[in-house]
Amino acid sequence: MRRAAIERLLPAAYQRAAGPGSVLGALLDVMEALHAPDEAVLADVDALFGPYRTADGFVAYLSRWVAMDHVVAAPRADAPLPLPVGRLRDLVAHGALLARWRGTPYGMRTALELATGVTGFVLDEPAQRPFHLVVRVPPAAADRLALVTRIVEAEKPAAVTVEVVAAPAGAPAGPTPPTEPTPPTEPTPPTEPTPPEPVRAVGRAHVPPPPPHDPPEEPS
């Protein structure tokens, strides 16, 4: 608040006494200087809550707003982040998307890819073991098993047990192809290549588009 604006709020007698070189005038100058930092923050207050605009030290706090604070869980408040701050900004920016798809393969895979920057996570549901999920971690993310495990535990359905397995180095990404021979088929004429699906962009990170149908609503 400028000195002139503060001075106009005073009674007329005080305004006359706040001339140059007066004690009251000096006090008004100090009040203007004290207000300036707070007013600068209020003028750009939306930057505090923008995941890509806020200060690095505030990103972990914003992760609580979108229920992603389990990613930065640490025994000490001053412990370093378990992932680069840019990855955490991506998770905060996608918080609404991840909350909508929590408990689904798409939601878990998206959260893992955003947190690690690595693709190729495979989610298997063994037929001989109902309500159990095996998450196969690609070699590029094998050094972040603690982070991956925390995300998997938070993103999985509550009634499902889970097992996190690091894939050996050199293993191909994606499910293992079947080993049984397939019968020969008639050759088909070449077709035009299918254009790739558009990549959904939110904030600065790119994630694959969600499945075409919304997940079923939970019974109330």
C-alpha positions in Angstrom: 0.0 0.0 0.0 1.5 3.3 -1.1 2.2 6.0 1.5 -0.3 8.4 -0.2 -3.1 5.8 0.1 -2.2 5.2 3.8 -2.2 8.9 4.4 -5.7 9.3 3.0 -7.0 6.9 5.6 -5.9 9.2 8.4 -7.9 12.0 10.0 -7.4 15.4 8.5 -5.4 16.6 11.5 -2.9 13.7 11.0 -2.7 14.3 7.3 -1.6 17.9 7.9 1.0 16.6 10.4 2.5 14.1 8.0 4.5 16.5 6.0 8.0 16.0 4.7 10.5 15.6 7.5 7.9 14.9 10.2 7.9 11.9 12.5 4.5 10.8 11.2 5.7 11.1 7.6 8.7 8.9 8.4 6.4 6.4 10.0 4.2 6.3 6.9 7.3 5.6 4.8 8.2 2.7 7.0 4.6 1.3 6.7 4.8 1.4 2.9 8.1 -0.5 3.0 6.7 -3.1 5.4 3.6 -3.7 3.1 5.6 -4.1 -0.1 6.8 -7.7 0.2 3.3 -9.0 1.2 1.7 -7.1 -1.6 4.1 -8.5 -4.1 3.1 -12.0 -3.0 -0.6 -11.2 -3.2 -0.2 -9.7 -6.7 1.0 -13.1 -8.0 -0.6 -15.4 -5.5 -1.7 -17.9 -8.1 1.9 -18.7 -8.8 2.1 -20.3 -5.3 -0.4 -23.0 -6.3 0.8 -23.6 -9.9 2.8 -26.9 -10.0 5.2 -25.5 -12.7 5.4 -22.0 -11.2 5.8 -22.4 -7.5 9.1 -22.6 -5.7 10.9 -25.9 -5.4 10.4 -26.1 -1.7 6.6 -25.7 -2.0 6.0 -28.5 -4.5 6.1 -31.3 -1.8 3.4 -29.3 0.1 1.2 -29.2 -3.0 1.5 -32.9 -3.4 -0.7 -33.2 -0.2 -3.4 -31.3 -1.9 -3.7 -33.9 -4.7 -3.2 -37.0 -2.4 0.3 -37.7 -3.8 2.2 -37.1 -0.6 3.0 -40.8 -0.3 5.5 -40.3 -3.1 7.7 -38.0 -0.9 7.2 -39.9 2.3 10.4 -39.7 4.3 11.4 -40.3 8.0 12.7 -36.7 8.3 11.2 -33.4 7.1 14.6 -32.3 5.8 15.3 -35.5 3.9 16.0 -35.0 0.2 13.2 -35.8 -2.3 13.3 -39.4 -3.6 12.7 -38.1 -7.2 13.7 -35.0 -9.1 11.5 -32.0 -8.4 10.5 -31.8 -12.0 9.0 -35.3 -11.8 7.1 -34.3 -8.6 5.7 -31.2 -10.5 4.4 -33.6 -13.2 2.7 -35.7 -10.6 1.0 -32.7 -8.9 -0.1 -31.4 -12.4 -1.7 -34.8 -13.1 -3.2 -35.1 -9.6 -6.8 -34.9 -10.7 -6.2 -37.4 -13.6 -4.5 -39.9 -11.3 -7.2 -39.6 -8.6 -9.9 -40.4 -11.2 -8.1 -43.5 -12.4 -6.7 -44.7 -9.0 -7.1 -48.5 -8.6 -6.9 -49.2 -12.4 -4.0 -50.4 -14.5 -3.9 -47.2 -16.4 -3.8 -45.1 -13.3 -1.0 -47.1 -11.7 1.1 -47.2 -14.9 0.7 -43.5 -15.5 1.8 -42.7 -11.9 4.8 -44.9 -12.2 5.9 -43.4 -15.5 5.4 -39.9 -14.3 7.4 -40.5 -11.1 10.3 -42.4 -12.8 10.4 -41.1 -16.3 10.6 -44.7 -17.5 8.1 -46.6 -19.6 7.7 -50.4 -19.9 6.0 -51.2 -16.5 4.1 -54.5 -16.9 1.1 -55.4 -14.7 0.4 -59.1 -14.5 -2.6 -60.8 -12.8 -1.7 -64.5 -12.5 -4.7 -66.7 -13.3 -3.7 -69.2 -10.6 -3.6 -66.5 -7.9 -6.7 -64.4 -7.8 -6.7 -60.9 -6.4 -2.9 -60.7 -6.7 -0.9 -58.3 -8.9 2.7 -58.6 -10.1 4.3 -55.3 -11.1 7.4 -55.9 -13.3 9.7 -53.0 -13.2 11.9 -52.3 -16.3 15.7 -52.3 -15.8 15.9 -48.5 -16.2 13.8 -48.0 -13.0 15.3 -50.9 -11.0 17.3 -48.5 -8.8 14.0 -46.9 -7.6 12.2 -49.9 -6.1 11.4 -48.1 -2.9 9.7 -45.3 -4.8 7.9 -47.7 -7.1 6.7 -49.8 -4.2 5.2 -46.8 -2.4 3.3 -45.8 -5.5 2.1 -49.3 -6.2 0.8 -49.7 -2.6 -1.1 -46.4 -2.9 -2.5 -47.0 -6.4 -3.6 -50.6 -6.2 -7.1 -51.7 -5.2 -7.4 -52.2 -1.4 -8.5 -55.9 -1.8 -5.5 -56.9 -4.0 -2.1 -58.1 -2.8 0.9 -57.0 -4.8 4.4 -58.0 -5.7 7.0 -55.7 -7.2 9.6 -57.5 -9.3 12.6 -55.9 -11.0 13.1 -57.2 -14.5 16.6 -58.4 -15.3 18.8 -56.2 -17.4 18.3 -56.8 -21.1 14.7 -58.1 -20.7 12.3 -56.9 -23.3 9.7 -54.3 -22.3 6.1 -55.4 -22.2 4.5 -58.8 -21.8 6.4 -61.9 -22.9 5.2 -63.1 -26.3 3.7 -66.6 -26.4 6.1 -69.5 -27.2 3.5 -71.8 -28.8 3.8 -71.9 -32.6 1.0 -70.2 -34.5 -0.6 -71.8 -37.6 0.4 -70.1 -40.9 -2.0 -67.6 -42.2 -2.8 -66.4 -45.7 -0.8 -63.3 -46.7 -2.7 -60.1 -46.5 -2.2 -57.2 -48.9 -0.3 -54.3 -47.4 -2.4 -51.6 -45.8 -1.9 -48.0 -45.0 -0.1 -47.5 -41.6 -2.4 -46.5 -38.8 -1.5 -43.0 -37.5 -0.4 -43.0 -33.8 -2.9 -42.1 -31.2 -2.6 -38.5 -30.0 -0.6 -38.0 -26.8 -2.4 -36.3 -24.0 -0.5 -33.4 -22.6 -1.2 -32.0 -19.1 1.3 -29.4 -17.9 4.8 -30.2 -19.2 4.6 -34.0 -19.1 3.0 -36.3 -21.7 1.0 -39.3 -20.8 -0.8 -41.8 -23.0 -4.5 -41.2 -23.5 -6.8 -43.0 -21.0 -9.0 -46.0 -22.2 -12.0 -45.0 -24.3 -14.5 -45.8 -21.6 -14.7 -44.3 -18.2 -14.1 -46.7 -15.3 -17.2 -48.0 -13.7 -18.4 -46.1 -10.7 -18.0 -47.6 -7.3 -21.3 -48.5 -5.6 -22.3 -46.1 -3.0 
